[in-house]
Amino acid sequence: MSFKGRDIIRIEELKEEEIYRILDVAEKMVPVARGEETTDLLYGKVLASLFFEPSTRTRLSFESAMHRLGGSVLTISGREGTSLKKGETLADTVRMAEAYADVIVLRHPNEGAAALAAQFCSKPVINGGDGSGQHPTQTLLDLFTIKSELGAIKGKTVALVGDLRYGRTVHSLSLALARLGARMIMVAPELIQMPTYILDELNSLGAKYELTEDLGRGIEEADVLYVTRIQRERFPDEEEYMKVAGSYRVTLESLKNAKEGMIILHPLPRVDEIAPEVDSTPHAKYFVQAFNGVPVRMAILTMVLGVIE
């Protein structure tokens, strides 16, 4: 089960036992992520953080993870100030980055960009999100949060709410949940329901899922309510976006029939889909979820760099 030198591009490329191995290593990293312990496991190693699309949590958590492990970081944020503005290809940019670093994390607006980058790079490439494609490390931290908060993933019911058509986080997460034995309720207007190609993959995995537009039903049945933002920037035209903008809003009133131990997750940023007063309820775990990106990404970095098996 060696991860040394491996790319992390799509969640399907990880076997079930490999997913759980990453989660186990991440659990051991929590005290270091909190600053309660220190380590120099990655002393002398360099992470190239290449973010050609806006990011707060993914970028900062990867960079925090690398620093907490004793390594260092080189950062590109946006196309400005890089040779991409001069017409340099992504392939050449990645070739240059691998000359300066030991591992690369790439966020890019084009689906498939991380897979393309990996073809031109001999160092490990980690997909930090590629357009409407996938976000595998987000999925791993989501799974880590579910397991940490509920004790298990198998047998749990996860309601995926919001922009399921363009949301790369729910694309990756649904495929992982199917393989790990969770049931899904997909709550979205028809216009932004889960894409057919993802549903086809779920069917091939024998996944248990239902499609609905009823948020109330999702809340009542869920062990995990996974809420996503309607992503205005992904829509091909403004008129289409306006048809679904503000479709769902989780409020204290809407949670009155939720299970006592139900947890609410959100990959963030949020706009208005979760009311601020929900933050103070025991259900709200999205800020814990955001922190969990650090230990999970610490685990991934140490494993692909061969420091931990």
N, C-alpha and C positions, 0 to 999 in steps of 0.2 A: 504493500500500500504506500509506496514511496511517492511523495509529491515533488521531490527535488527536480527543478528545472521545468515543471509543468506550467502550462498556461491555464488560466481560469477564465473561460470565455462564455460557456453556456452551462446552466445548472444540470442539464441532462448528461453532461460528460462526467459527472461525479456519481459514483455508485452509492447506494444507500449507506454502506458501512463507511465509505469515505466521508460522507456528510456528517455522520455521527462522530467520526474521529476528529474532524475539524471542531465540532461543538465541544467535544471533551477537552481539546487543547485550549479552546477559548475560555472555558470555565476556569482553567488553571491560570489564565492570564489576567483575570479580573483584578486581583490585588495590584498588579503592575499597572494596569490601565487606570486605576484609581489613584496611583501615586503612593500607595501604601508600602510597596516594595519596589526595588530598582533592579535592573538587569542590563547587561551589555551583550546580550545574545547576538545582536546584529551590529556590534561595533565594527567600523570599517566598511560596512555595506552602504550602498547609496540607492535610494528610490527616486526614479524619475516620475514625477507627478504631472501628467500631460492632460490638462483639462480644457478642451475646446468648446465646452458648453458650461453654463453657470452651474455651480455646485457650492453648497455650504457643508453639509454633513459628510458626504462621501469624501470630499477633498480633505477637510480638516481631520476627520477620523483616521484616514490613511496616514496623513502626515504626523498626527499625534502618535499613532501606533509605531511608526518608524522611529520617532524621537524617543519614545518610552523604551524602545528596545536597544537604544544606544547607537542607532544608525543616523544617517543624514538624508536630506531631501533636496532635490533640484525640482523647481516648479515652473511650469508654463500655465498661465491662466488666460485663455482666450487666444485668438489669432493675432491680436495686436502685439507688436514687438517681436514677432517671430518671422522666419523666412517663408511661412505659409502666405504671408501678405505679398511676397515676391513671386509666388507661384510654385514654391516647393511642394512636392507631393507628400502625402502622409507617409508613404513608404520610406522616403528619404529622411523625413523628420525622425521616424522611429529608428532608422539605422544610425543616425547621429546620437540619439538618446541612449542606445545600447552601448555606444562607445564610452559614455560617461557614467553609466549606472549599472547596477546589478539586477534590477527588477523594474518593470514599467507598469504603472496603472494609467489607463487611458479612458477618458470620457470624450465622446464624440457625438455630434448630432445625427450622424448617418448610421442607420442600422447595418451591421456587418463590419463596421470599421475596426473593431477589436480583433475579429477573426482575420481580417486582411493584414493588420499590423503584425499579428503573430507569425504570418507567413514570411515576413521580412526580418524577423528578429530572432536571434539565438538565445536571448535572455527571456525569462518568464514574463508574459504579458497578462495583466489582470484587467478584465473588462469592468470599468467603473460606470457603465451605462452607455448603450449605443442606440441613440434615437428612440424609436418605439420598440426596439428589439428586446434585449435582456439586461438584467442587472443582478448577476449571480451573487455578488457579495452582500447586496441588500437582502436577498433571499436567505442567505446563511444567517445574517443577524436577526432576521424575522423569525426563523426557525429556532434560533438560540433563545430569543425572548419568549416564544411560546413554551418551549421546553422548560425554561427556568421558572416561568410564572405558573404554569399549569402542571408541570411534572412529566408531561408526555405530549406527543404529537399525534400518534396513532389513536384513532377513535374519536378525535375531537372534531367539532363542527366549526368551520371557519366561513364566515360571511364576508365575501369580497364586495365592496361597495364603491360605486362611482364610475370613474373612467376606466373601464375594462378593455376598451378597444385600443386605446393608445398607451395605456399604462404599462411600461416595461416591468415595473415591480410585480404587478399581479400576473403577468405572463410567466415570469420565472417562478414565482411563488406557487402558482396553481400546479405547475408541472412537478414541483418538489412535493407538495402536499399529497398529490395523487400517489406518488411512489411511496410515501411514508405512511399511507393508510388513513388520511384524514378525509372527512366529508366536506364538500363545499356548497355554499349557496351563493350564486352570483347575482348580485343586486344592481341592476343598471337599466336605464331606458334602452329600448331596442337599438337606437342609433349608436350607442357606445357600449353595447354588450360585448362579451368576450369574442374575439375574432374566430372565424370558422377554423382556421388552421391550428389554433391552440386547442379548440374543442376536439378536433380530429386527433391530435396528439393525446389528449386526455382520454378519449374513447379507446385508443390503442393501449393505454395503460390500465384500462378497466376502472377508471376513476368514478367515484360516487359524487355526482353534482346535480344541481338543479338551477334553472334560470328563472328569475323573477324580477319584477319591477317594484315589489313590495318591501320597502325598508323595514316596516314593522315586523314582518315575518322573519326577516333576517336577524333582527335584534332579539326576538323571542327565542329563536332556536340556537343562536350562536354561543360557542364557548369563546370565540375570538371574533371581534368585529374589526375587520381590516378596511379602513376608510381611505379613499384616495381623492386627490384633487382633480377637478375637471380641467384638463391641461389645454388651456386656450392656445398655447404656442404650437400644439400638434395638429390643430384643425386646419384643413385645406382652405376653408373660407369662414369668415366671421358669422355669416348667417347660420351655418350649421352649428357653430358653437353656441349661439344665442338660443337655439332650440332646447339645449340641455343644461345651460348654465344654471347653477343653483338648484339642481334636481333634488338633492338630498341634503339635509342638515340634521346632525345628531345633537339633540338638546337634552336637558334634564327630563323634560316631559316625555320625549321619545324613548327614554331608557327605563321608564317605570315598569315595563314587563320583562326587562333583561334578567338573565340568571344572576344570582348573587355574585358568583365568582367570574363572570364574563369580563374579559379584558378588551380594551380598545387600543388598536395599533394604527399608526399612520406613518408612511415613509417620510412625510414632511417635504416641503413646506405646506402648511395648510392655508386656506384662504378664509372661507366662511362655512366649510362643511362640518366642522366641529365647533360648537359654541364654547367660548372661553370658560363658562361656568362648569363645563364638564371636566376641566383640568383638575379640579379639587376632589373629584370622586375617586373611589377605589378602583373604578374601571379603567381610568386613564393610565396607560403605560407607554405612551408614545415618546415621552422624554427619556424614560428608562431604555426604550428601544433604540433611541438615537445614541445614547451612551454605549450600548452594547456593540455598536459598530467598531469601537476601539479594540476590545479584546478579540472579537472575531477576526478583524483585519490583522491584528498582531499574530494570531494563529496562522492565518493564510501566509503572511510574509515569512514567518519562521519556517513554515513547511515547504514552500516553493523554493526557498533558499537553502534547504537541506540541513538546517540547524536542528530541527525537530522532525522525527519520522512520523 
